[in-house]
Amino acid sequence: MLNRIYKICFASIILISPLFASAAGYLTDTSGLLQQVKLIVTDYLIPIAFTLALAIFFYGVAKYIWSAGTDKDEGKKIMVWGVVALFVMSSIWGIVTFLRGELNITGSDATMKIPTIK
């Protein structure tokens, strides 16, 4: 089981690494690099995480329906963890949206003025 997890992580890194290669031109400018990382996270990683959580939930549903009675508990556990993952991600997304509204951060390229000591 652990070997399978390692293989999945390795394949994920291989698939995502070209996205970071496009950030190589921004290495001289820290703000450009951070904007590129933000773009990768918001445009690629977050939708992938939501999709995986939804797929895990539906896998649990299928396992629950197709089981003859012995694996129903395992299907229930998978469904519960899929729902928990979706709830946590949606809650965090809502908190971030709330904070952006309260701090008046608008737009996709919004920046906040960071206070400095003079």
TORTOR-58702 format. One line per field, with one value per atom (N, C-alpha, C): atom name; x negated, y negated, z negated; residue number from 1. Coordinates in steps of 0.05 Angstrom, whole numbers, plus 5000, padded with zeros to 4 digits. Layout:
# residues N
atom = [CA, ...]
x = [X, ...]
y = [Y, ...]
z = [Z, ...]
n = [NUM, ...]
***
This chain:
# residues 118
atom = [N, CA, C, N, CA, C, N, CA, C, N, CA, C, N, CA, C, N, CA, C, N, CA, C, N, CA, C, N, CA, C, N, CA, C, N, CA, C, N, CA, C, N, CA, C, N, CA, C, N, CA, C, N, CA, C, N, CA, C, N, CA, C, N, CA, C, N, CA, C, N, CA, C, N, CA, C, N, CA, C, N, CA, C, N, CA, C, N, CA, C, N, CA, C, N, CA, C, N, CA, C, N, CA, C, N, CA, C, N, CA, C, N, CA, C, N, CA, C, N, CA, C, N, CA, C, N, CA, C, N, CA, C, N, CA, C, N, CA, C, N, CA, C, N, CA, C, N, CA, C, N, CA, C, N, CA, C, N, CA, C, N, CA, C, N, CA, C, N, CA, C, N, CA, C, N, CA, C, N, CA, C, N, CA, C, N, CA, C, N, CA, C, N, CA, C, N, CA, C, N, CA, C, N, CA, C, N, CA, C, N, CA, C, N, CA, C, N, CA, C, N, CA, C, N, CA, C, N, CA, C, N, CA, C, N, CA, C, N, CA, C, N, CA, C, N, CA, C, N, CA, C, N, CA, C, N, CA, C, N, CA, C, N, CA, C, N, CA, C, N, CA, C, N, CA, C, N, CA, C, N, CA, C, N, CA, C, N, CA, C, N, CA, C, N, CA, C, N, CA, C, N, CA, C, N, CA, C, N, CA, C, N, CA, C, N, CA, C, N, CA, C, N, CA, C, N, CA, C, N, CA, C, N, CA, C, N, CA, C, N, CA, C, N, CA, C, N, CA, C, N, CA, C, N, CA, C, N, CA, C, N, CA, C, N, CA, C, N, CA, C, N, CA, C, N, CA, C, N, CA, C, N, CA, C, N, CA, C, N, CA, C, N, CA, C, N, CA, C, N, CA, C, N, CA, C, N, CA, C, N, CA, C]
x = [4984, 5000, 4983, 4962, 4944, 4929, 4922, 4908, 4926, 4952, 4971, 4974, 4974, 4975, 4951, 4927, 4903, 4905, 4915, 4918, 4937, 4959, 4978, 4966, 4951, 4938, 4917, 4902, 4881, 4894, 4915, 4929, 4941, 4951, 4963, 4941, 4918, 4896, 4887, 4885, 4877, 4897, 4923, 4943, 4944, 4938, 4940, 4914, 4892, 4866, 4864, 4877, 4875, 4888, 4907, 4920, 4900, 4882, 4862, 4839, 4835, 4815, 4822, 4848, 4855, 4850, 4844, 4838, 4808, 4792, 4763, 4755, 4771, 4764, 4769, 4783, 4790, 4771, 4750, 4733, 4717, 4714, 4699, 4717, 4743, 4761, 4779, 4777, 4791, 4821, 4831, 4860, 4871, 4855, 4864, 4865, 4846, 4846, 4870, 4876, 4898, 4925, 4927, 4951, 4954, 4932, 4933, 4941, 4931, 4938, 4968, 4977, 5006, 5023, 5014, 5029, 5031, 5008, 5008, 5027, 5026, 5042, 5072, 5079, 5108, 5119, 5103, 5114, 5111, 5092, 5088, 5092, 5078, 5078, 5105, 5118, 5143, 5165, 5168, 5188, 5182, 5156, 5148, 5156, 5151, 5158, 5188, 5204, 5233, 5242, 5231, 5238, 5231, 5207, 5200, 5218, 5226, 5244, 5271, 5281, 5307, 5305, 5282, 5278, 5277, 5264, 5262, 5290, 5306, 5334, 5349, 5348, 5363, 5351, 5325, 5314, 5326, 5330, 5342, 5371, 5385, 5413, 5414, 5397, 5397, 5390, 5370, 5362, 5385, 5399, 5422, 5444, 5450, 5472, 5465, 5441, 5433, 5424, 5421, 5412, 5435, 5429, 5449, 5457, 5444, 5451, 5426, 5404, 5380, 5365, 5365, 5349, 5366, 5391, 5408, 5396, 5384, 5371, 5348, 5332, 5310, 5320, 5341, 5353, 5364, 5376, 5386, 5363, 5341, 5318, 5307, 5305, 5294, 5312, 5338, 5357, 5355, 5353, 5351, 5326, 5303, 5279, 5279, 5293, 5297, 5313, 5335, 5351, 5336, 5321, 5305, 5285, 5271, 5252, 5265, 5288, 5303, 5312, 5321, 5330, 5307, 5284, 5261, 5251, 5249, 5239, 5259, 5284, 5304, 5304, 5301, 5300, 5276, 5253, 5229, 5233, 5244, 5249, 5268, 5288, 5307, 5294, 5276, 5262, 5244, 5230, 5212, 5229, 5251, 5269, 5279, 5287, 5296, 5274, 5250, 5227, 5220, 5221, 5216, 5237, 5262, 5282, 5279, 5272, 5268, 5244, 5223, 5198, 5198, 5220, 5223, 5201, 5196, 5178, 5196, 5195, 5212, 5195, 5206, 5192, 5174, 5166, 5148, 5119, 5111, 5084, 5082, 5100, 5102, 5078, 5068, 5046, 5053, 5043, 5048, 5022, 5025, 5002, 4992, 4967, 4956, 4945, 4953, 4943, 4913, 4899, 4870, 4864, 4842, 4832, 4812, 4817, 4798, 4780]
y = [5024, 5000, 4975, 4975, 4952, 4948, 4969, 4968, 4955, 4961, 4950, 4919, 4911, 4882, 4868, 4880, 4868, 4865, 4885, 4884, 4862, 4859, 4838, 4810, 4807, 4781, 4775, 4795, 4790, 4783, 4796, 4789, 4761, 4754, 4727, 4705, 4710, 4691, 4689, 4711, 4711, 4695, 4698, 4684, 4654, 4646, 4618, 4603, 4616, 4602, 4584, 4590, 4570, 4543, 4543, 4518, 4500, 4512, 4497, 4488, 4503, 4495, 4469, 4463, 4438, 4415, 4420, 4399, 4392, 4406, 4403, 4374, 4362, 4335, 4314, 4321, 4303, 4305, 4321, 4325, 4300, 4281, 4256, 4237, 4240, 4221, 4237, 4231, 4246, 4243, 4219, 4215, 4230, 4230, 4245, 4275, 4285, 4314, 4320, 4303, 4307, 4306, 4288, 4287, 4312, 4323, 4347, 4371, 4372, 4394, 4391, 4367, 4362, 4371, 4365, 4373, 4404, 4417, 4446, 4458, 4447, 4458, 4454, 4429, 4423, 4434, 4436, 4446, 4476, 4489, 4517, 4535, 4528, 4546, 4547, 4524, 4524, 4539, 4534, 4550, 4580, 4587, 4615, 4627, 4613, 4623, 4627, 4607, 4611, 4634, 4638, 4660, 4687, 4689, 4713, 4720, 4700, 4704, 4714, 4702, 4711, 4739, 4745, 4772, 4793, 4786, 4804, 4809, 4788, 4791, 4810, 4806, 4823, 4852, 4855, 4882, 4896, 4881, 4892, 4900, 4883, 4889, 4915, 4917, 4941, 4966, 4963, 4986, 4994, 4975, 4981, 4995, 4986, 4997, 5025, 5029, 5055, 5076, 5068, 5088, 5106, 5131, 5151, 5150, 5134, 5132, 5132, 5142, 5143, 5117, 5103, 5078, 5053, 5055, 5032, 5012, 5022, 5003, 4988, 5002, 4988, 4967, 4973, 4953, 4929, 4934, 4912, 4894, 4907, 4891, 4874, 4885, 4870, 4847, 4852, 4830, 4808, 4815, 4796, 4779, 4792, 4776, 4759, 4768, 4751, 4726, 4730, 4707, 4688, 4700, 4683, 4667, 4679, 4664, 4642, 4647, 4626, 4604, 4611, 4591, 4573, 4586, 4570, 4551, 4561, 4544, 4522, 4528, 4507, 4486, 4495, 4477, 4458, 4469, 4453, 4433, 4442, 4424, 4401, 4408, 4387, 4368, 4378, 4360, 4341, 4352, 4335, 4313, 4321, 4301, 4280, 4289, 4270, 4250, 4261, 4243, 4224, 4233, 4215, 4193, 4199, 4179, 4159, 4169, 4152, 4134, 4144, 4129, 4113, 4112, 4097, 4105, 4131, 4141, 4151, 4136, 4143, 4148, 4162, 4168, 4192, 4202, 4226, 4219, 4194, 4186, 4166, 4170, 4151, 4154, 4131, 4132, 4113, 4120, 4104, 4088, 4064, 4049, 4059, 4068, 4078, 4055, 4052, 4030, 4033, 4011, 4011, 3992, 3997, 3979, 3960, 3934, 3914, 3903]
z = [5000, 5000, 5000, 4984, 4982, 5008, 5021, 5047, 5068, 5066, 5085, 5081, 5056, 5050, 5060, 5057, 5068, 5098, 5111, 5141, 5149, 5135, 5141, 5137, 5114, 5109, 5130, 5138, 5158, 5185, 5193, 5217, 5216, 5193, 5190, 5193, 5181, 5183, 5212, 5226, 5254, 5271, 5265, 5281, 5275, 5250, 5242, 5247, 5249, 5252, 5276, 5299, 5321, 5314, 5296, 5288, 5273, 5258, 5243, 5262, 5283, 5303, 5316, 5319, 5331, 5313, 5287, 5268, 5268, 5284, 5284, 5292, 5310, 5318, 5297, 5276, 5255, 5231, 5233, 5210, 5202, 5221, 5214, 5199, 5200, 5188, 5168, 5143, 5123, 5126, 5131, 5133, 5158, 5179, 5203, 5197, 5182, 5175, 5157, 5138, 5120, 5135, 5154, 5171, 5187, 5198, 5213, 5196, 5171, 5153, 5146, 5141, 5135, 5158, 5182, 5206, 5208, 5203, 5205, 5184, 5160, 5138, 5144, 5151, 5155, 5181, 5202, 5227, 5231, 5217, 5222, 5197, 5176, 5153, 5138, 5134, 5120, 5135, 5161, 5175, 5176, 5177, 5176, 5149, 5127, 5100, 5097, 5107, 5106, 5122, 5146, 5163, 5150, 5138, 5124, 5101, 5085, 5063, 5073, 5094, 5105, 5117, 5130, 5140, 5118, 5096, 5073, 5061, 5060, 5050, 5068, 5095, 5113, 5113, 5109, 5106, 5082, 5060, 5036, 5041, 5056, 5063, 5080, 5100, 5117, 5101, 5083, 5067, 5048, 5037, 5020, 5035, 5059, 5074, 5084, 5094, 5106, 5086, 5061, 5042, 5034, 5029, 5022, 4993, 4977, 4949, 4932, 4942, 4925, 4926, 4948, 4951, 4948, 4939, 4936, 4916, 4895, 4876, 4888, 4905, 4918, 4937, 4952, 4970, 4955, 4932, 4915, 4906, 4897, 4888, 4910, 4934, 4957, 4963, 4963, 4968, 4947, 4922, 4901, 4904, 4910, 4913, 4938, 4959, 4982, 4976, 4961, 4953, 4934, 4916, 4897, 4913, 4932, 4949, 4964, 4976, 4991, 4972, 4949, 4929, 4920, 4914, 4904, 4926, 4950, 4972, 4978, 4978, 4983, 4960, 4936, 4913, 4914, 4921, 4923, 4946, 4968, 4991, 4982, 4967, 4957, 4938, 4920, 4902, 4917, 4937, 4954, 4968, 4979, 4993, 4973, 4949, 4929, 4921, 4917, 4909, 4932, 4957, 4979, 4980, 4974, 4973, 4950, 4927, 4904, 4906, 4919, 4922, 4948, 4962, 4987, 5007, 5010, 5031, 5054, 5076, 5098, 5123, 5142, 5167, 5165, 5188, 5188, 5183, 5189, 5184, 5160, 5142, 5119, 5101, 5092, 5073, 5050, 5027, 5003, 4998, 4989, 4982, 4955, 4954, 4930, 4913, 4888, 4871, 4866, 4866, 4861, 4838, 4826, 4805, 4817, 4813, 4824, 4803]
n = [1, 1, 1, 2, 2, 2, 3, 3, 3, 4, 4, 4, 5, 5, 5, 6, 6, 6, 7, 7, 7, 8, 8, 8, 9, 9, 9, 10, 10, 10, 11, 11, 11, 12, 12, 12, 13, 13, 13, 14, 14, 14, 15, 15, 15, 16, 16, 16, 17, 17, 17, 18, 18, 18, 19, 19, 19, 20, 20, 20, 21, 21, 21, 22, 22, 22, 23, 23, 23, 24, 24, 24, 25, 25, 25, 26, 26, 26, 27, 27, 27, 28, 28, 28, 29, 29, 29, 30, 30, 30, 31, 31, 31, 32, 32, 32, 33, 33, 33, 34, 34, 34, 35, 35, 35, 36, 36, 36, 37, 37, 37, 38, 38, 38, 39, 39, 39, 40, 40, 40, 41, 41, 41, 42, 42, 42, 43, 43, 43, 44, 44, 44, 45, 45, 45, 46, 46, 46, 47, 47, 47, 48, 48, 48, 49, 49, 49, 50, 50, 50, 51, 51, 51, 52, 52, 52, 53, 53, 53, 54, 54, 54, 55, 55, 55, 56, 56, 56, 57, 57, 57, 58, 58, 58, 59, 59, 59, 60, 60, 60, 61, 61, 61, 62, 62, 62, 63, 63, 63, 64, 64, 64, 65, 65, 65, 66, 66, 66, 67, 67, 67, 68, 68, 68, 69, 69, 69, 70, 70, 70, 71, 71, 71, 72, 72, 72, 73, 73, 73, 74, 74, 74, 75, 75, 75, 76, 76, 76, 77, 77, 77, 78, 78, 78, 79, 79, 79, 80, 80, 80, 81, 81, 81, 82, 82, 82, 83, 83, 83, 84, 84, 84, 85, 85, 85, 86, 86, 86, 87, 87, 87, 88, 88, 88, 89, 89, 89, 90, 90, 90, 91, 91, 91, 92, 92, 92, 93, 93, 93, 94, 94, 94, 95, 95, 95, 96, 96, 96, 97, 97, 97, 98, 98, 98, 99, 99, 99, 100, 100, 100, 101, 101, 101, 102, 102, 102, 103, 103, 103, 104, 104, 104, 105, 105, 105, 106, 106, 106, 107, 107, 107, 108, 108, 108, 109, 109, 109, 110, 110, 110, 111, 111, 111, 112, 112, 112, 113, 113, 113, 114, 114, 114, 115, 115, 115, 116, 116, 116, 117, 117, 117, 118, 118, 118]
***
